[in-house]
């Protein structure tokens, strides 16, 4: 426990080592967190006789689940920069108030979203790409999953407050506990107890419940600069949290909406039979993409506290060092994952299916989908570091432009070419918007830092 509770001095420790100590555990935690959905899909894809159709059904649920989870980012990534800035300026009382009010927001969202999504779950599945053959499996999975919405939102949202206080080890422990339990529970519920697709959902929500309990206990440990307490309700803090969190929330929520549109386009343009095959492939492709997106978000999430803390302390030199360090970490990770795409994608797809056609097509689509991977590092750094700096408008603009370009590609490419051309919308978007975001960030951020810190060197 002592290692997990190791303190990092966000204002004094050398930036390169500090970033590595915060980013690597958080990146690994997010990588492990991917296993929630990926492991579910692997076991579901290997259910005898129904595996491919069940995988397509769960693939339809995937964007809905991500949409639900994005509300934890609205609060978590909105509250942590604000809390870190207050800690950097020495205002621990307000920092603790930020956490307590974010806890209230997460509880309220959990109740409201659980009711809303349960009532509309059937309509959502039909609207978002389910077919007559895949609908029963999708409904079976999503009905159980929605019952555990509170655990998903609280564990995801509260975990970032541990990381922002320099306790990345505890943050990693939260995710590792949940993912490890999910890996253990999945085969037990799906195969040994014989409850199939719903068993995967039960395994997930029980694992998230354990992760939620761990996060709550960790935030009450003595020695934290801003421990969790009930505190007093402060509407003005809630408004600031939501204002800061709107950019990462829209980034993830609109990603979910776009993936829903992707599934719908594949079903529509693919037609009967072919549409279900394409959605099955899309579920595998998106599982691989999670291995890229979630760990990279872990890098930026783990380092946000460093940027926000030193901005609050007025130390421009450390802010600039941190910004470049985050970009280089993201770029290095992108290079590694691009190499992994071409070396190991066949082995990855075989985890989900032994069907030769699905294997060949999924490997090809993964390579197409990740062709612009190096540019994602620039986009991710610009958006999440803009949020850490409180530059919400810049982060939101870059996020919305990305969604618009991606959506245009999904809608136009299948119409102009063939249904599988929708997969090419991702690299087209990554390259175009990655370049645009970099130019804007490099033009705007130096001027911002010159005003808000003690030094005005270029970024």
HUPEBEL-V382094 format. One record per residue. RES is the residue in one letter. D_LAST is the distance of its C-alpha to the last C-alpha in Angstrom with 1 decimal. Layout:
<<RES D_LAST> <RES D_LAST>>
This chain:
<<X 37.9> <X 36.4> <X 33.8> <X 32.9> <X 32.5> <X 30.2> <X 27.8> <X 24.1> <X 22.6> <X 19.4> <X 18.7> <X 19.9> <X 20.1> <X 17.9> <X 14.9> <X 16.0> <X 19.6> <X 19.0> <X 17.2> <X 20.0> <X 22.7> <X 21.5> <X 20.5> <X 23.5> <X 26.3> <X 24.9> <X 24.4> <X 28.0> <X 29.2> <X 28.0> <X 29.5> <X 32.7> <X 32.5> <X 32.8> <X 36.2> <X 37.5> <X 37.7> <X 37.8> <X 40.7> <X 42.6> <X 42.4> <X 43.4> <X 46.5> <X 47.3> <X 47.1> <X 49.7> <X 52.2> <X 55.4> <X 56.5> <X 54.0> <X 50.7> <X 49.3> <X 50.3> <X 49.1> <X 45.7> <X 45.5> <X 46.4> <X 43.8> <X 41.3> <X 42.1> <X 41.5> <X 38.1> <X 36.1> <X 38.1> <X 37.3> <X 33.6> <X 33.9> <X 35.6> <X 33.0> <X 30.2> <X 31.6> <X 30.8> <X 27.1> <X 27.6> <X 28.5> <X 26.8> <X 23.2> <X 23.8> <X 25.2> <X 23.1> <X 19.8> <X 22.1> <X 24.1> <X 21.1> <X 19.8> <X 23.4> <X 23.8> <X 20.7> <X 22.3> <X 25.6> <X 27.5> <X 29.2> <X 32.0> <X 29.9> <X 27.9> <X 31.3> <X 32.4> <X 29.5> <X 30.8> <X 34.4> <X 33.8> <X 31.8> <X 34.9> <X 37.1> <X 35.1> <X 35.2> <X 39.0> <X 39.6> <X 37.7> <X 39.5> <X 42.9> <X 42.3> <X 40.7> <X 43.4> <X 46.2> <X 44.5> <X 43.7> <X 47.2> <X 49.0> <X 47.1> <X 46.7> <X 49.5> <X 48.2> <X 44.7> <X 45.9> <X 48.0> <X 45.3> <X 42.7> <X 44.5> <X 47.4> <X 50.6> <X 54.1> <X 53.9> <X 50.5> <X 50.8> <X 53.0> <X 50.6> <X 47.6> <X 49.5> <X 50.7> <X 47.2> <X 45.4> <X 48.2> <X 47.9> <X 44.1> <X 44.0> <X 46.2> <X 43.4> <X 40.6> <X 40.3> <X 39.7> <X 36.9> <X 35.1> <X 35.5> <X 34.6> <X 31.5> <X 30.4> <X 31.2> <X 29.8> <X 26.1> <X 27.1> <X 28.1> <X 24.9> <X 22.9> <X 25.1> <X 24.3> <X 27.5> <X 26.3> <X 29.7> <X 31.6> <X 29.5> <X 30.3> <X 33.9> <X 34.3> <X 33.3> <X 35.2> <X 38.4> <X 38.5> <X 37.8> <X 40.3> <X 42.9> <X 42.4> <X 43.0> <X 46.2> <X 47.4> <X 46.9> <X 49.7> <X 52.0> <X 51.8> <X 51.7> <X 54.3> <X 56.2> <X 56.8> <X 56.9> <X 55.0> <X 52.8> <X 49.9> <X 50.2> <X 50.1> <X 46.6> <X 45.6> <X 47.5> <X 45.8> <X 42.4> <X 43.2> <X 45.0> <X 42.0> <X 39.6> <X 42.1> <X 41.8> <X 38.0> <X 38.2> <X 40.6> <X 38.5> <X 35.4> <X 37.6> <X 39.1> <X 35.8> <X 34.4> <X 37.6> <X 37.3> <X 37.5> <X 34.5> <X 31.9> <X 29.8> <X 30.5> <X 33.6> <X 35.2> <X 38.0> <X 39.7> <X 38.6> <X 39.0> <X 38.1> <X 35.4> <X 35.0> <X 32.0> <X 30.0> <X 31.2> <X 30.0> <X 26.5> <X 26.4> <X 27.7> <X 25.2> <X 22.2> <X 24.1> <X 25.1> <X 22.1> <X 22.6> <X 26.3> <X 26.5> <X 24.4> <X 27.1> <X 30.0> <X 29.6> <X 29.1> <X 32.5> <X 34.0> <X 32.9> <X 34.4> <X 37.5> <X 37.7> <X 37.2> <X 40.2> <X 42.1> <X 41.5> <X 42.5> <X 45.6> <X 46.5> <X 45.9> <X 47.1> <X 50.4> <X 52.8> <X 52.3> <X 49.5> <X 47.3> <X 47.9> <X 47.1> <X 43.7> <X 42.8> <X 43.8> <X 41.5> <X 38.7> <X 39.2> <X 38.7> <X 35.7> <X 34.0> <X 34.9> <X 33.1> <X 30.1> <X 30.0> <X 29.6> <X 26.3> <X 25.1> <X 26.1> <X 24.7> <X 21.3> <X 21.5> <X 22.5> <X 19.3> <X 17.2> <X 20.0> <X 20.2> <X 16.6> <X 16.4> <X 18.2> <X 15.7> <X 12.9> <X 15.5> <X 17.3> <X 14.6> <X 13.6> <X 17.4> <X 17.5> <X 15.0> <X 13.1> <X 9.4> <X 9.0> <X 10.7> <X 8.9> <X 5.6> <X 8.3> <X 10.1> <X 7.9> <X 7.8> <X 11.4> <X 12.6> <X 11.8> <X 13.6> <X 16.4> <X 16.9> <X 17.1> <X 19.5> <X 21.6> <X 21.8> <X 23.1> <X 25.6> <X 26.9> <X 27.2> <X 29.4> <X 31.3> <X 32.0> <X 33.9> <X 35.6> <X 36.6> <X 36.8> <X 40.7> <X 41.1> <X 39.0> <X 41.1> <X 44.3> <X 43.5> <X 44.1> <X 46.9> <X 49.5> <X 50.3> <X 49.8> <X 48.8> <X 46.2> <X 44.9> <X 44.6> <X 43.1> <X 40.6> <X 39.2> <X 38.8> <X 37.1> <X 34.6> <X 33.6> <X 33.2> <X 31.3> <X 28.7> <X 28.3> <X 24.8> <X 23.6> <X 20.6> <X 19.1> <X 19.6> <X 16.9> <X 14.2> <X 16.2> <X 16.8> <X 13.2> <X 12.3> <X 15.5> <X 15.9> <X 12.4> <X 12.9> <X 16.2> <X 15.1> <X 13.1> <X 16.3> <X 15.1> <X 18.4> <X 18.9> <X 16.0> <X 16.9> <X 20.5> <X 20.2> <X 18.6> <X 21.3> <X 24.1> <X 23.3> <X 23.4> <X 26.7> <X 28.1> <X 27.5> <X 28.8> <X 31.8> <X 32.7> <X 32.8> <X 35.0> <X 37.4> <X 37.6> <X 37.5> <X 40.7> <X 42.4> <X 41.7> <X 42.3> <X 43.5> <X 42.8> <X 40.7> <X 38.4> <X 36.7> <X 34.9> <X 33.1> <X 31.3> <X 28.8> <X 27.3> <X 27.5> <X 25.4> <X 22.9> <X 22.2> <X 22.3> <X 20.2> <X 17.6> <X 16.8> <X 16.9> <X 14.7> <X 11.9> <X 12.2> <X 12.4> <X 9.5> <X 7.1> <X 9.3> <X 9.9> <X 7.2> <X 5.5> <X 9.3> <X 10.3> <X 8.6> <X 10.0> <X 13.3> <X 13.5> <X 12.5> <X 13.8> <X 11.0> <X 8.7> <X 6.5> <X 3.8> <X 0.0>>
